[in-house]
């Protein structure tokens, strides 16, 4: 019998060097990059057992990566376009979530002790290039405890208030607006998780992307919003679409069953958040 198990490995663990080289080859078809870092890797590990085996061999396969790509000077809109194009191109080989910044911005963060830049500089695996703008020894990260606690509290309060707001709309049978508030609660929890866990604040409404980035903090978040079956995928897409379609698309609908499942998942995410960051509520 065979089992397929998903595991997450840190950037310092061994990854497929040939696959990385293929990714870089595809990436450079768009132009020159100053540096590419691997921030995280997801593996599917295929294991087997049997009465004729003396051991249980495993065969890990890379299925997803999170990459940080530093490009020559670009404006913010160009960087967003590059990010979308790069991800689309690399999808031919592997599921990739790309964070694209200008090398000068990253260097500035590093010089100012930005916690995300510091973590990348000290721990991430450089798989291409050698940034010339980085200091020989960056300053130590400064992250005051009171600032950290304030971020936790503000993110948690907003998430709880959005979740509580769904109850009012449920009483009024306004399921679409209730779904919108669910989206806002999940978005707040994920973006705060990413900020507290990595030091990087991602101001987006794409829950799928936030969830992939938050796998850098904990791989267990994907278990809260499983997407193994078509029904699970469509349900998560409903939550994603609720940000805009619940307000502006008259054809958008969400069933009571789907809403209750999504609400339960949101509460599970809230509970995970408080446990992981050890917050008392």
N, C-alpha and C positions, 0 to 999 in steps of 0.2 A: 504494500500500500504506500502511496505517496502523499505527502502533505506539502502545501505551499504556505509558507509563513513569511510575513513582511517584517523586516527589521530595519532600524535606522542606525547608521554608523557615523561617527564624527569625522570631520575632515582629516584628522591625523591618522585614521585607520587606512589600511590598504584599499585602493580602488583600482579599477581596470585602467591601466596606463594606455593601452591601445585605444580604448573608448574615448579617453580624454583627448588623445591626439587627434582622433577623428572629429571630435567636437570643435577643437581649435581650427582644424582645416576648414570646416564648414563656416565657422565664425569669421575667419579671415577673408572669406570670399566677399564680405561686405566692406572690407577696408582694414586699416591698422588699428589694433587695440594696444593700449599701453600695458595693461596687465589683466589677467583673469585669475580669480581666486575661486576655489571650491569651498563653499560654506557648509554644505551638507550633502549626504548621499543616502538614497533609499534603496534597499536591496530586497529582492524576493529570493528567499533561500529554499531551495528544493531539497528535501531530505527523504531518505528511503530506509526501510528496514525489512528484514526477511530472515527466514530460518537458515538460509545459507550464507548470511553475511556475518562476519566477525566484528564489523564496525558499522556505524551509521553515517555513510558519507553525505556531505552537503555540497551543494553546488550553487553558490551565491551568484546572483545576476543583478547588475545595476539597472534599475528601472526609472530612477528620477534623480535629478541633481538640482541644487540651488547654487547658482553662480553669481559672483560679483564681477562685473566687467567695467574696467576703467578706460574711457575713451579720451581722445584729444578734446580740446575745448569745444563745447556745444552749448546751445541754450536749452532751457528746460523742456521746451516743446520738442526740439530735435531729439533730446535724450529719450523722451517717451516714445517717439516714433521708432527710434533705434531699438528700444527695448522690445516693442511689439514685433518688429521685423526679425530680430535675433531669435526670439522665442519661436516664432513661426518657422524659421529656417532650421533651427536645431531640433524641432519636433520630428523631422525626417529621420533622426537617429535615436532620439531619446526625449522623454518628457523633461523639459528644463524650465525652471523658474529663474528669470534673470533680473538682477538688480543692476541697472546701468547708471553710472555717474561719470562726471568729468573727472579726470585725474587731478586737476587743480582743486576742485571742491573737496575731494577725498583728502588731499594733502592738507588743506586748510583745517578740515575736521581733526585730522591727526595732530596737527600742531596745537590745536586748541584743547586737546584732551578729550575729544568726543568718544564716549564709551564704545559705540559700535565700531568706529574706525580703529580704536585701540585693540579691540578684540580680534578684528580681522588681521591687523598687522602682526599681532603676537601669536595667533593660533591657527589661522586659516592656511590651507595649502595653496601656494602659488603654482598654478599649472601652466602659466604662460607669461612671458615678459619679465621685466624688472623695472618697476616704477622709479624714475629718476628724481621725482620731486619729493620723495619721502625723506624725513629727517633721519639721521643716523640713529638717534635714540629719542623716540617720541616722549613727551611728558607723561607722567602718570595720570591715569584717569581719576577725575574728581567726581564723585557721585554722592553728595550729602544724603545722609539717611532720612532727614526730614523731607527732602525733595522726593525721594523714592516713595516714602509713605504717602505723600500728597498725591502722587500719580496713581498709586493703588486706590486710594480713597475716592478720588474724583471719577476714575474709570468705573469703579464698582457702583457708586451712587447713580451715575447716569444709566448704567446697564439695568440696575434694579428698578429705576423709575420708568424706563421704557417698558420693562416687563410688566410692571404694575399697571401701566397705562393700557395694556392689552385687555385687562379685565373690564374696563369701562366700555371699550368698543365691542367686546363680546356681549355685554348686557344689551347694547344697542343693536346687536346683530350686524355690526359693521366689520365683517371678517377681513376684508381687504385692508382696512386701516389698521386692524389688529396685527395683520401679517407684516405691515410696514414697520410697526413698533418692534416686532420680533427681530426683524432684520437689523434695526438700529441697536438693539440690545446685544445681539451677536457681534455686530461690527465693533461696538465699543469694547466688548470683552476681548476680542481677538487683537484689535489694534493696541490695547493696553498690555496684553500679554506679550506682544512683539516688542513693544517699547521697554517694558520692564525686563524681559528676558534677554534682549540683544542690544538695547540702547538705540534702536532704529525706529523712528515713527513713520508709518506708512499711511498717508492720508488718502485712502481710496475706499470705495464702497463695494469692491469686488470680493465677496466672501470666500470664493474659491481660492483666489490668490492669497488672501490673508491666511486662510487655513494652511496652504502649502508653506508659506513663510513661517507660520507658527510651529510647523513641524521641526524647525531648528531649535525650538525651545522644548517641545515635548512631542514624541510621536503618537501619544495616546489620544490626541485631539481628534484624529481621523476616526477613532472608534466612536466618538460622540455623534458624529455626522457620517455614518457609513454610506458608502456609495458603491456597493458591490453589485446590486441588482438594478435593473432599469427603473423599477418603482422607487428605489432609494435615490437614484440619480435625479429623476424627475421631481421628487419631493424637495431635494436640496435646490434644484433650479427654481422651484416655486419661491423658496425663501430668497434666493438671489434676485429674482425678477420683482419681488415685492417692493424693492426700493423705489422703482419708477412706475412699474405697471399697475401697482395697487392704487396709485393716485391718478394716473393719466391714461390708462388703457381700459376702456369700458368693458372689454372682453375678458379681462383678467378675473379669474375666480379661484378660490381655494376651498376645498371641502373641509367640513368640520373634523374629519378624521386626520387629514394631512396637517391641519392647524394644530390639533392636540398633540400629535407626534412631534411636530417642530417645536412646540412650546415645551414639551417634556425634554427635548434635546437641549433647548436653550437653558432650562433650569439645571440640567446636568452640567452644561458648560459653566454656569455660574458657580455651582458647587465645586467643580474642579478648580476654578480660578481661586476661590477662597481657600481651598485646601493647599493648592500648590504654592501660593504666595503667603500662606499662613495668616489669613485675615480673619478677624473675629467680627461676625455680623449678628 
